[in-house]
């Protein structure tokens, strides 16, 4: 990137930040995960508010924000988790269009609610484009986690924007919702009926074992199932290990697995899980088909 190009300079990267779009598809044959924004609802909202293409790349931050300097004129918006947001020491809220000028200094603190925040920018971040996606993934893109000193290019907006900051009212029940909608998985009928019913009759807590690949449940489930032949798995697939551990696969999950697939989250369920933290409670809510 030429130094004269508009860019965001990373002063503090946060905890687990990366560039994400909707992900790369059609690459499962090669063992390449789809990746993409963990919480698509918040990601899509950022691009919608900026009138971007729906697949424009955003900066995804987990657990806490970061500190950034802008070298260019643009508009940004922050969606998803809640945190203290300041631009040049002036406070802003999430879901607010923020006008950016050269030299502006953005700070985002630890998240007070939710687990993931999206920094959308007018036109999207113009980072590395590989296999029809800008989503960072280790082994595919040069970067997989944001680091101090990184430079993220964007399209400089030469035109003048109206100087007002509009805040959009958004339903944030995503953060409070504990009900995770699921379908029965391919191997769910192999569970003993009383064990299967436990999936829907009790609360579960999220363990510290969580990242973009998957989230493990703290409580174990009695399991008498054997491992299966390697079979396709997807974001939202819920696997049961031989030791009774329940694992919910997320956006960076592998494309095949050998543990029984007992449930499958829908897209809304994945979005809710993406905003959960260690210790949060969830309940699985079965979506029944017409013939059930």
C-alpha angles and dihedrals in degrees: 000000000000114000090234093061119101111262147155115242116211114226097166117011100199124226109302109357127160143157113260139174126172090299139248118292136191093038099100091103087068093046093254115145120226093237112177134134113338093213104039093180093062092039093052091046091057092054092042093054091050092045089238128151106278092245097051111137118254133186110254116204126189128208094341140022130233145220125271142176121210123219100188144035118272147118126261138184132194120214138172120032121041123244142143106283122191131177112192087343092305113122123235134179131228119272090034123126106235122197114223129203131184111289097019114152118217123193125184119186134205114305116262093190130017131011107250134048129186125215106202120190131195107273093004130263111302097219130142113318113208128165091355095306142084093207111130116236128163111256093017105059128035090243129042102167129034115250135191110272095029116141118216113193123216137172112276109231107220097181122087116253122212106267101239133101114225118199117205121213108233131183104245098185085120088082096049100039114110097175113100112196114221142172123221110271126233093260098036092103089062092065118095108259094243091051092047091052090054088067089068102029100063144048121250130204127216117244126218087257098097137123140131090296098055151323124238124212117232096222121069127224123219105255130193095163123113124224114275133226110278107282137172118283129185140192104292096029111139113213130193117213124213088255092055098257115150113217126187112203117221137193098298094046123135117262098237135034143177102217121096112271103225101168141011123211120219120228093268089053092052091051091052092047090051089063096049125105135202110297096019117138126237137177125204113232115198118226105211123209122229092261095052 
